């Protein structure tokens, strides 16, 4: 379940991997390569809904 903070929605690596139908390793590689933006909070990566939209726009 995504985390809601005010008007921002944050997804975990696992949630994004399910949405994109790829492995968590692929999502972590995208983060490392800069293809997908994210924030690391307390040792865990989170991807905002805005960053997901930006990622999809780059694919088009």
PDB file of N, H, CA, C and O in Angstrom:
ATOM      1  N   UNK A   1       0.847  -1.173   0.000  1.00  0.00           N
ATOM      2  CA  UNK A   1       0.000   0.000   0.000  1.00  0.00           C
ATOM      3  C   UNK A   1       0.894   1.239   0.000  1.00  0.00           C
ATOM      4  O   UNK A   1       1.791   1.353   0.836  1.00  0.00           O
ATOM      5  N   UNK A   2       0.661   2.159  -0.921  1.00  0.00           N
ATOM      6  H   UNK A   2      -0.068   2.066  -1.600  1.00  0.00           H
ATOM      7  CA  UNK A   2       1.495   3.367  -0.990  1.00  0.00           C
ATOM      8  C   UNK A   2       1.352   4.225   0.264  1.00  0.00           C
ATOM      9  O   UNK A   2       0.344   4.174   0.970  1.00  0.00           O
ATOM     10  N   UNK A   3       2.384   5.006   0.513  1.00  0.00           N
ATOM     11  H   UNK A   3       3.202   5.048  -0.061  1.00  0.00           H
ATOM     12  CA  UNK A   3       2.392   5.920   1.649  1.00  0.00           C
ATOM     13  C   UNK A   3       1.922   7.278   1.161  1.00  0.00           C
ATOM     14  O   UNK A   3       2.396   7.771   0.137  1.00  0.00           O
ATOM     15  N   UNK A   4       0.990   7.887   1.890  1.00  0.00           N
ATOM     16  H   UNK A   4       0.605   7.486   2.722  1.00  0.00           H
ATOM     17  CA  UNK A   4       0.486   9.218   1.556  1.00  0.00           C
ATOM     18  C   UNK A   4       1.029  10.219   2.579  1.00  0.00           C
ATOM     19  O   UNK A   4       0.841  10.059   3.785  1.00  0.00           O
ATOM     20  N   UNK A   5       1.706  11.253   2.072  1.00  0.00           N
ATOM     21  H   UNK A   5       1.858  11.382   1.092  1.00  0.00           H
ATOM     22  CA  UNK A   5       2.180  12.338   2.914  1.00  0.00           C
ATOM     23  C   UNK A   5       1.669  13.624   2.285  1.00  0.00           C
ATOM     24  O   UNK A   5       2.111  14.023   1.208  1.00  0.00           O
ATOM     25  N   UNK A   6       0.731  14.266   2.975  1.00  0.00           N
ATOM     26  H   UNK A   6       0.372  13.942   3.850  1.00  0.00           H
ATOM     27  CA  UNK A   6       0.033  15.437   2.432  1.00  0.00           C
ATOM     28  C   UNK A   6      -0.507  15.101   1.048  1.00  0.00           C
ATOM     29  O   UNK A   6      -1.366  14.229   0.922  1.00  0.00           O
ATOM     30  N   UNK A   7      -0.019  15.778   0.000  1.00  0.00           N
ATOM     31  H   UNK A   7       0.679  16.487   0.102  1.00  0.00           H
ATOM     32  CA  UNK A   7      -0.533  15.515  -1.339  1.00  0.00           C
ATOM     33  C   UNK A   7       0.411  14.646  -2.162  1.00  0.00           C
ATOM     34  O   UNK A   7       0.250  14.535  -3.377  1.00  0.00           O
ATOM     35  N   UNK A   8       1.404  14.025  -1.504  1.00  0.00           N
ATOM     36  H   UNK A   8       1.535  14.116  -0.516  1.00  0.00           H
ATOM     37  CA  UNK A   8       2.390  13.197  -2.201  1.00  0.00           C
ATOM     38  C   UNK A   8       2.131  11.715  -1.903  1.00  0.00           C
ATOM     39  O   UNK A   8       1.871  11.334  -0.762  1.00  0.00           O
ATOM     40  N   UNK A   9       2.208  10.890  -2.952  1.00  0.00           N
ATOM     41  H   UNK A   9       2.420  11.200  -3.879  1.00  0.00           H
ATOM     42  CA  UNK A   9       2.066   9.447  -2.819  1.00  0.00           C
ATOM     43  C   UNK A   9       3.410   8.807  -3.126  1.00  0.00           C
ATOM     44  O   UNK A   9       4.006   9.065  -4.172  1.00  0.00           O
ATOM     45  N   UNK A  10       3.887   7.967  -2.207  1.00  0.00           N
ATOM     46  H   UNK A  10       3.403   7.757  -1.357  1.00  0.00           H
ATOM     47  CA  UNK A  10       5.169   7.287  -2.366  1.00  0.00           C
ATOM     48  C   UNK A  10       4.946   5.786  -2.477  1.00  0.00           C
ATOM     49  O   UNK A  10       4.179   5.194  -1.717  1.00  0.00           O
ATOM     50  N   UNK A  11       5.642   5.181  -3.452  1.00  0.00           N
ATOM     51  H   UNK A  11       6.265   5.662  -4.069  1.00  0.00           H
ATOM     52  CA  UNK A  11       5.558   3.745  -3.665  1.00  0.00           C
ATOM     53  C   UNK A  11       6.884   3.087  -3.326  1.00  0.00           C
ATOM     54  O   UNK A  11       7.945   3.668  -3.557  1.00  0.00           O
ATOM     55  N   UNK A  12       6.833   1.891  -2.784  1.00  0.00           N
ATOM     56  H   UNK A  12       5.972   1.419  -2.596  1.00  0.00           H
ATOM     57  CA  UNK A  12       8.052   1.128  -2.513  1.00  0.00           C
ATOM     58  C   UNK A  12       8.555   0.506  -3.815  1.00  0.00           C
ATOM     59  O   UNK A  12       7.844   0.483  -4.820  1.00  0.00           O
ATOM     60  N   UNK A  13       9.771   0.011  -3.782  1.00  0.00           N
ATOM     61  H   UNK A  13      10.348   0.030  -2.966  1.00  0.00           H
ATOM     62  CA  UNK A  13      10.353  -0.664  -4.948  1.00  0.00           C
ATOM     63  C   UNK A  13       9.476  -1.847  -5.345  1.00  0.00           C
ATOM     64  O   UNK A  13       9.233  -2.074  -6.531  1.00  0.00           O
ATOM     65  N   UNK A  14       9.010  -2.585  -4.375  1.00  0.00           N
ATOM     66  H   UNK A  14       9.207  -2.400  -3.412  1.00  0.00           H
ATOM     67  CA  UNK A  14       8.180  -3.756  -4.656  1.00  0.00           C
ATOM     68  C   UNK A  14       6.860  -3.353  -5.327  1.00  0.00           C
ATOM     69  O   UNK A  14       6.419  -4.013  -6.267  1.00  0.00           O
ATOM     70  N   UNK A  15       6.237  -2.284  -4.851  1.00  0.00           N
ATOM     71  H   UNK A  15       6.596  -1.748  -4.087  1.00  0.00           H
ATOM     72  CA  UNK A  15       4.972  -1.834  -5.446  1.00  0.00           C
ATOM     73  C   UNK A  15       5.175  -1.385  -6.898  1.00  0.00           C
ATOM     74  O   UNK A  15       4.355  -1.683  -7.767  1.00  0.00           O
ATOM     75  N   UNK A  16       6.266  -0.673  -7.150  1.00  0.00           N
ATOM     76  H   UNK A  16       6.932  -0.431  -6.445  1.00  0.00           H
ATOM     77  CA  UNK A  16       6.546  -0.220  -8.513  1.00  0.00           C
ATOM     78  C   UNK A  16       6.850  -1.415  -9.415  1.00  0.00           C
ATOM     79  O   UNK A  16       6.432  -1.440 -10.573  1.00  0.00           O
ATOM     80  N   UNK A  17       7.570  -2.397  -8.894  1.00  0.00           N
ATOM     81  H   UNK A  17       7.910  -2.377  -7.954  1.00  0.00           H
ATOM     82  CA  UNK A  17       7.884  -3.573  -9.709  1.00  0.00           C
ATOM     83  C   UNK A  17       6.599  -4.312 -10.109  1.00  0.00           C
ATOM     84  O   UNK A  17       6.501  -4.821 -11.225  1.00  0.00           O
ATOM     85  N   UNK A  18       5.626  -4.372  -9.211  1.00  0.00           N
ATOM     86  H   UNK A  18       5.705  -3.958  -8.304  1.00  0.00           H
ATOM     87  CA  UNK A  18       4.347  -5.012  -9.540  1.00  0.00           C
ATOM     88  C   UNK A  18       3.607  -4.205 -10.600  1.00  0.00           C
ATOM     89  O   UNK A  18       3.036  -4.774 -11.530  1.00  0.00           O
ATOM     90  N   UNK A  19       3.615  -2.878 -10.463  1.00  0.00           N
ATOM     91  H   UNK A  19       4.079  -2.415  -9.707  1.00  0.00           H
ATOM     92  CA  UNK A  19       2.924  -2.023 -11.427  1.00  0.00           C
ATOM     93  C   UNK A  19       3.522  -2.150 -12.825  1.00  0.00           C
ATOM     94  O   UNK A  19       2.791  -2.157 -13.816  1.00  0.00           O
ATOM     95  N   UNK A  20       4.851  -2.251 -12.909  1.00  0.00           N
ATOM     96  H   UNK A  20       5.445  -2.246 -12.105  1.00  0.00           H
ATOM     97  CA  UNK A  20       5.531  -2.303 -14.195  1.00  0.00           C
ATOM     98  C   UNK A  20       5.754  -3.729 -14.688  1.00  0.00           C
ATOM     99  O   UNK A  20       6.226  -3.941 -15.805  1.00  0.00           O
ATOM    100  N   UNK A  21       5.413  -4.699 -13.851  1.00  0.00           N
ATOM    101  H   UNK A  21       5.029  -4.527 -12.944  1.00  0.00           H
ATOM    102  CA  UNK A  21       5.576  -6.117 -14.183  1.00  0.00           C
ATOM    103  C   UNK A  21       7.038  -6.457 -14.496  1.00  0.00           C
ATOM    104  O   UNK A  21       7.340  -7.140 -15.474  1.00  0.00           O
ATOM    105  N   UNK A  22       7.927  -5.963 -13.642  1.00  0.00           N
ATOM    106  H   UNK A  22       7.681  -5.408 -12.847  1.00  0.00           H
ATOM    107  CA  UNK A  22       9.360  -6.277 -13.722  1.00  0.00           C
ATOM    108  C   UNK A  22       9.824  -6.668 -12.316  1.00  0.00           C
ATOM    109  O   UNK A  22       9.074  -6.538 -11.349  1.00  0.00           O
ATOM    110  N   UNK A  23      11.047  -7.139 -12.215  1.00  0.00           N
ATOM    111  H   UNK A  23      11.656  -7.244 -13.001  1.00  0.00           H
ATOM    112  CA  UNK A  23      11.561  -7.544 -10.907  1.00  0.00           C
ATOM    113  C   UNK A  23      12.001  -6.330 -10.097  1.00  0.00           C
ATOM    114  O   UNK A  23      12.199  -5.243 -10.640  1.00  0.00           O
ATOM    115  N   UNK A  24      12.149  -6.532  -8.802  1.00  0.00           N
ATOM    116  H   UNK A  24      11.988  -7.415  -8.361  1.00  0.00           H
ATOM    117  CA  UNK A  24      12.646  -5.463  -7.934  1.00  0.00           C
ATOM    118  C   UNK A  24      14.095  -5.122  -8.291  1.00  0.00           C
ATOM    119  O   UNK A  24      14.525  -3.982  -8.121  1.00  0.00           O
ATOM    120  N   UNK A  25      14.840  -6.104  -8.782  1.00  0.00           N
ATOM    121  H   UNK A  25      14.490  -7.031  -8.920  1.00  0.00           H
ATOM    122  CA  UNK A  25      16.227  -5.863  -9.209  1.00  0.00           C
ATOM    123  C   UNK A  25      16.238  -4.865 -10.368  1.00  0.00           C
ATOM    124  O   UNK A  25      17.090  -3.978 -10.414  1.00  0.00           O
ATOM    125  N   UNK A  26      15.303  -5.004 -11.297  1.00  0.00           N
ATOM    126  H   UNK A  26      14.611  -5.725 -11.260  1.00  0.00           H
ATOM    127  CA  UNK A  26      15.210  -4.079 -12.423  1.00  0.00           C
ATOM    128  C   UNK A  26      14.919  -2.662 -11.937  1.00  0.00           C
ATOM    129  O   UNK A  26      15.530  -1.705 -12.412  1.00  0.00           O
ATOM    130  N   UNK A  27      14.000  -2.525 -11.002  1.00  0.00           N
ATOM    131  H   UNK A  27      13.504  -3.302 -10.615  1.00  0.00           H
ATOM    132  CA  UNK A  27      13.661  -1.198 -10.458  1.00  0.00           C
ATOM    133  C   UNK A  27      14.880  -0.595  -9.766  1.00  0.00           C
ATOM    134  O   UNK A  27      15.174   0.587  -9.949  1.00  0.00           O
ATOM    135  N   UNK A  28      15.583  -1.389  -8.980  1.00  0.00           N
ATOM    136  H   UNK A  28      15.344  -2.348  -8.832  1.00  0.00           H
ATOM    137  CA  UNK A  28      16.792  -0.884  -8.309  1.00  0.00           C
ATOM    138  C   UNK A  28      17.864  -0.482  -9.339  1.00  0.00           C
ATOM    139  O   UNK A  28      18.582   0.497  -9.133  1.00  0.00           O
ATOM    140  N   UNK A  29      17.970  -1.223 -10.428  1.00  0.00           N
ATOM    141  H   UNK A  29      17.386  -2.018 -10.596  1.00  0.00           H
ATOM    142  CA  UNK A  29      18.901  -0.857 -11.498  1.00  0.00           C
ATOM    143  C   UNK A  29      18.487   0.469 -12.138  1.00  0.00           C
ATOM    144  O   UNK A  29      19.337   1.321 -12.397  1.00  0.00           O
ATOM    145  N   UNK A  30      17.188   0.651 -12.395  1.00  0.00           N
ATOM    146  H   UNK A  30      16.498  -0.041 -12.185  1.00  0.00           H
ATOM    147  CA  UNK A  30      16.693   1.918 -12.943  1.00  0.00           C
ATOM    148  C   UNK A  30      17.038   3.078 -12.007  1.00  0.00           C
ATOM    149  O   UNK A  30      17.432   4.150 -12.466  1.00  0.00           O
ATOM    150  N   UNK A  31      16.891   2.870 -10.710  1.00  0.00           N
ATOM    151  H   UNK A  31      16.571   1.999 -10.337  1.00  0.00           H
ATOM    152  CA  UNK A  31      17.217   3.908  -9.731  1.00  0.00           C
ATOM    153  C   UNK A  31      18.713   4.213  -9.752  1.00  0.00           C
ATOM    154  O   UNK A  31      19.115   5.377  -9.753  1.00  0.00           O
ATOM    155  N   UNK A  32      19.522   3.182  -9.770  1.00  0.00           N
ATOM    156  H   UNK A  32      19.196   2.236  -9.769  1.00  0.00           H
ATOM    157  CA  UNK A  32      20.978   3.341  -9.765  1.00  0.00           C
ATOM    158  C   UNK A  32      21.461   4.040 -11.035  1.00  0.00           C
ATOM    159  O   UNK A  32      22.377   4.862 -10.990  1.00  0.00           O
ATOM    160  N   UNK A  33      20.834   3.705 -12.178  1.00  0.00           N
ATOM    161  H   UNK A  33      20.090   3.037 -12.215  1.00  0.00           H
ATOM    162  CA  UNK A  33      21.223   4.266 -13.466  1.00  0.00           C
ATOM    163  C   UNK A  33      20.640   5.657 -13.706  1.00  0.00           C
ATOM    164  O   UNK A  33      21.014   6.331 -14.666  1.00  0.00           O
ATOM    165  N   UNK A  34      19.732   6.084 -12.844  1.00  0.00           N
ATOM    166  H   UNK A  34      19.428   5.536 -12.065  1.00  0.00           H
ATOM    167  CA  UNK A  34      19.120   7.399 -13.005  1.00  0.00           C
ATOM    168  C   UNK A  34      17.949   7.420 -13.971  1.00  0.00           C
ATOM    169  O   UNK A  34      17.434   8.492 -14.288  1.00  0.00           O
ATOM    170  N   UNK A  35      17.519   6.263 -14.443  1.00  0.00           N
ATOM    171  H   UNK A  35      17.937   5.392 -14.185  1.00  0.00           H
ATOM    172  CA  UNK A  35      16.360   6.196 -15.337  1.00  0.00           C
ATOM    173  C   UNK A  35      15.069   6.502 -14.597  1.00  0.00           C
ATOM    174  O   UNK A  35      14.115   7.026 -15.173  1.00  0.00           O
ATOM    175  N   UNK A  36      15.052   6.170 -13.321  1.00  0.00           N
ATOM    176  H   UNK A  36      15.826   5.744 -12.853  1.00  0.00           H
ATOM    177  CA  UNK A  36      13.894   6.382 -12.454  1.00  0.00           C
ATOM    178  C   UNK A  36      14.376   7.122 -11.217  1.00  0.00           C
ATOM    179  O   UNK A  36      15.359   6.730 -10.589  1.00  0.00           O
ATOM    180  N   UNK A  37      13.673   8.197 -10.874  1.00  0.00           N
ATOM    181  H   UNK A  37      12.875   8.515 -11.385  1.00  0.00           H
ATOM    182  CA  UNK A  37      14.051   8.963  -9.686  1.00  0.00           C
ATOM    183  C   UNK A  37      13.381   8.361  -8.454  1.00  0.00           C
ATOM    184  O   UNK A  37      12.294   7.790  -8.534  1.00  0.00           O
ATOM    185  N   UNK A  38      14.043   8.499  -7.334  1.00  0.00           N
ATOM    186  H   UNK A  38      14.927   8.962  -7.269  1.00  0.00           H
ATOM    187  CA  UNK A  38      13.492   8.014  -6.080  1.00  0.00           C
ATOM    188  C   UNK A  38      14.219   8.650  -4.905  1.00  0.00           C
ATOM    189  O   UNK A  38      15.235   9.322  -5.079  1.00  0.00           O
ATOM    190  N   UNK A  39      13.692   8.433  -3.719  1.00  0.00           N
ATOM    191  H   UNK A  39      12.866   7.887  -3.578  1.00  0.00           H
ATOM    192  CA  UNK A  39      14.310   8.925  -2.501  1.00  0.00           C
ATOM    193  C   UNK A  39      14.556   7.754  -1.569  1.00  0.00           C
ATOM    194  O   UNK A  39      13.712   6.871  -1.417  1.00  0.00           O
ATOM    195  N   UNK A  40      15.715   7.762  -0.956  1.00  0.00           N
ATOM    196  H   UNK A  40      16.401   8.479  -1.079  1.00  0.00           H
ATOM    197  CA  UNK A  40      16.029   6.725   0.014  1.00  0.00           C
ATOM    198  C   UNK A  40      15.719   7.272   1.403  1.00  0.00           C
ATOM    199  O   UNK A  40      16.269   8.291   1.822  1.00  0.00           O
ATOM    200  N   UNK A  41      14.838   6.585   2.102  1.00  0.00           N
ATOM    201  H   UNK A  41      14.391   5.758   1.761  1.00  0.00           H
ATOM    202  CA  UNK A  41      14.410   7.005   3.437  1.00  0.00           C
ATOM    203  C   UNK A  41      14.632   5.839   4.383  1.00  0.00           C
ATOM    204  O   UNK A  41      14.047   4.768   4.226  1.00  0.00           O
ATOM    205  N   UNK A  42      15.491   6.071   5.369  1.00  0.00           N
ATOM    206  H   UNK A  42      15.966   6.942   5.496  1.00  0.00           H
ATOM    207  CA  UNK A  42      15.786   5.059   6.382  1.00  0.00           C
ATOM    208  C   UNK A  42      16.177   3.723   5.737  1.00  0.00           C
ATOM    209  O   UNK A  42      15.747   2.659   6.183  1.00  0.00           O
ATOM    210  N   UNK A  43      16.989   3.794   4.693  1.00  0.00           N
ATOM    211  H   UNK A  43      17.338   4.658   4.331  1.00  0.00           H
ATOM    212  CA  UNK A  43      17.514   2.594   4.058  1.00  0.00           C
ATOM    213  C   UNK A  43      16.621   1.951   3.022  1.00  0.00           C
ATOM    214  O   UNK A  43      16.980   0.920   2.453  1.00  0.00           O
ATOM    215  N   UNK A  44      15.451   2.542   2.760  1.00  0.00           N
ATOM    216  H   UNK A  44      15.159   3.380   3.222  1.00  0.00           H
ATOM    217  CA  UNK A  44      14.522   1.983   1.772  1.00  0.00           C
ATOM    218  C   UNK A  44      14.264   3.008   0.677  1.00  0.00           C
ATOM    219  O   UNK A  44      14.165   4.205   0.948  1.00  0.00           O
ATOM    220  N   UNK A  45      14.156   2.537  -0.554  1.00  0.00           N
ATOM    221  H   UNK A  45      14.237   1.565  -0.774  1.00  0.00           H
ATOM    222  CA  UNK A  45      13.851   3.402  -1.682  1.00  0.00           C
ATOM    223  C   UNK A  45      12.351   3.598  -1.806  1.00  0.00           C
ATOM    224  O   UNK A  45      11.566   2.667  -1.623  1.00  0.00           O
ATOM    225  N   UNK A  46      11.964   4.847  -2.126  1.00  0.00           N
ATOM    226  H   UNK A  46      12.601   5.603  -2.275  1.00  0.00           H
ATOM    227  CA  UNK A  46      10.575   5.165  -2.409  1.00  0.00           C
ATOM    228  C   UNK A  46      10.526   6.004  -3.672  1.00  0.00           C
ATOM    229  O   UNK A  46      11.393   6.846  -3.903  1.00  0.00           O
ATOM    230  N   UNK A  47       9.503   5.769  -4.491  1.00  0.00           N
ATOM    231  H   UNK A  47       8.798   5.085  -4.304  1.00  0.00           H
ATOM    232  CA  UNK A  47       9.333   6.475  -5.750  1.00  0.00           C
ATOM    233  C   UNK A  47       8.009   7.220  -5.674  1.00  0.00           C
ATOM    234  O   UNK A  47       6.973   6.631  -5.364  1.00  0.00           O
ATOM    235  N   UNK A  48       8.048   8.529  -5.959  1.00  0.00           N
ATOM    236  H   UNK A  48       8.890   9.007  -6.211  1.00  0.00           H
ATOM    237  CA  UNK A  48       6.818   9.315  -5.912  1.00  0.00           C
ATOM    238  C   UNK A  48       5.996   9.071  -7.172  1.00  0.00           C
ATOM    239  O   UNK A  48       6.507   8.614  -8.194  1.00  0.00           O
ATOM    240  N   UNK A  49       4.725   9.385  -7.068  1.00  0.00           N
ATOM    241  H   UNK A  49       4.310   9.756  -6.238  1.00  0.00           H
ATOM    242  CA  UNK A  49       3.829   9.236  -8.211  1.00  0.00           C
ATOM    243  C   UNK A  49       4.281  10.163  -9.348  1.00  0.00           C
ATOM    244  O   UNK A  49       4.191   9.801 -10.521  1.00  0.00           O
ATOM    245  N   UNK A  50       4.761  11.350  -8.997  1.00  0.00           N
ATOM    246  H   UNK A  50       4.834  11.644  -8.044  1.00  0.00           H
ATOM    247  CA  UNK A  50       5.269  12.292 -10.000  1.00  0.00           C
ATOM    248  C   UNK A  50       6.467  11.708 -10.748  1.00  0.00           C
ATOM    249  O   UNK A  50       6.571  11.849 -11.966  1.00  0.00           O
ATOM    250  N   UNK A  51       7.372  11.051 -10.015  1.00  0.00           N
ATOM    251  H   UNK A  51       7.287  10.936  -9.025  1.00  0.00           H
ATOM    252  CA  UNK A  51       8.540  10.445 -10.649  1.00  0.00           C
ATOM    253  C   UNK A  51       8.146   9.292 -11.566  1.00  0.00           C
ATOM    254  O   UNK A  51       8.788   9.071 -12.592  1.00  0.00           O
ATOM    255  N   UNK A  52       7.093   8.553 -11.203  1.00  0.00           N
ATOM    256  H   UNK A  52       6.571   8.733 -10.369  1.00  0.00           H
ATOM    257  CA  UNK A  52       6.594   7.480 -12.078  1.00  0.00           C
ATOM    258  C   UNK A  52       6.031   8.054 -13.372  1.00  0.00           C
ATOM    259  O   UNK A  52       6.279   7.521 -14.453  1.00  0.00           O
ATOM    260  N   UNK A  53       5.273   9.141 -13.259  1.00  0.00           N
ATOM    261  H   UNK A  53       5.072   9.575 -12.380  1.00  0.00           H
ATOM    262  CA  UNK A  53       4.704   9.787 -14.439  1.00  0.00           C
ATOM    263  C   UNK A  53       5.830  10.277 -15.347  1.00  0.00           C
ATOM    264  O   UNK A  53       5.773  10.100 -16.564  1.00  0.00           O
ATOM    265  N   UNK A  54       6.845  10.890 -14.756  1.00  0.00           N
ATOM    266  H   UNK A  54       6.891  11.034 -13.768  1.00  0.00           H
ATOM    267  CA  UNK A  54       7.986  11.374 -15.534  1.00  0.00           C
ATOM    268  C   UNK A  54       8.699  10.214 -16.240  1.00  0.00           C
ATOM    269  O   UNK A  54       9.101  10.340 -17.397  1.00  0.00           O
ATOM    270  N   UNK A  55       8.852   9.093 -15.543  1.00  0.00           N
ATOM    271  H   UNK A  55       8.526   8.991 -14.604  1.00  0.00           H
ATOM    272  CA  UNK A  55       9.475   7.906 -16.128  1.00  0.00           C
ATOM    273  C   UNK A  55       8.709   7.440 -17.359  1.00  0.00           C
ATOM    274  O   UNK A  55       9.313   7.128 -18.386  1.00  0.00           O
ATOM    275  N   UNK A  56       7.363   7.390 -17.262  1.00  0.00           N
ATOM    276  H   UNK A  56       6.872   7.643 -16.428  1.00  0.00           H
ATOM    277  CA  UNK A  56       6.538   6.952 -18.382  1.00  0.00           C
ATOM    278  C   UNK A  56       6.590   7.937 -19.542  1.00  0.00           C
ATOM    279  O   UNK A  56       6.561   7.533 -20.705  1.00  0.00           O
ATOM    280  N   UNK A  57       6.666   9.224 -19.230  1.00  0.00           N
ATOM    281  H   UNK A  57       6.689   9.552 -18.286  1.00  0.00           H
ATOM    282  CA  UNK A  57       6.741  10.240 -20.286  1.00  0.00           C
ATOM    283  C   UNK A  57       8.036  10.113 -21.075  1.00  0.00           C
ATOM    284  O   UNK A  57       8.048  10.358 -22.281  1.00  0.00           O
ATOM    285  N   UNK A  58       9.122   9.737 -20.416  1.00  0.00           N
ATOM    286  H   UNK A  58       9.112   9.539 -19.436  1.00  0.00           H
ATOM    287  CA  UNK A  58      10.405   9.550 -21.093  1.00  0.00           C
ATOM    288  C   UNK A  58      10.361   8.352 -22.036  1.00  0.00           C
ATOM    289  O   UNK A  58      11.088   8.325 -23.029  1.00  0.00           O
ATOM    290  N   UNK A  59       9.524   7.367 -21.743  1.00  0.00           N
ATOM    291  H   UNK A  59       8.933   7.389 -20.936  1.00  0.00           H
ATOM    292  CA  UNK A  59       9.428   6.170 -22.577  1.00  0.00           C
ATOM    293  C   UNK A  59       8.731   6.436 -23.901  1.00  0.00           C
ATOM    294  O   UNK A  59       8.935   5.700 -24.866  1.00  0.00           O
ATOM    295  N   UNK A  60       7.915   7.473 -23.958  1.00  0.00           N
ATOM    296  H   UNK A  60       7.749   8.071 -23.174  1.00  0.00           H
ATOM    297  CA  UNK A  60       7.134   7.750 -25.173  1.00  0.00           C
ATOM    298  C   UNK A  60       7.937   8.419 -26.236  1.00  0.00           C
ATOM    299  O   UNK A  60       7.415   8.713 -27.312  1.00  0.00           O
TER     300      UNK A  60
END
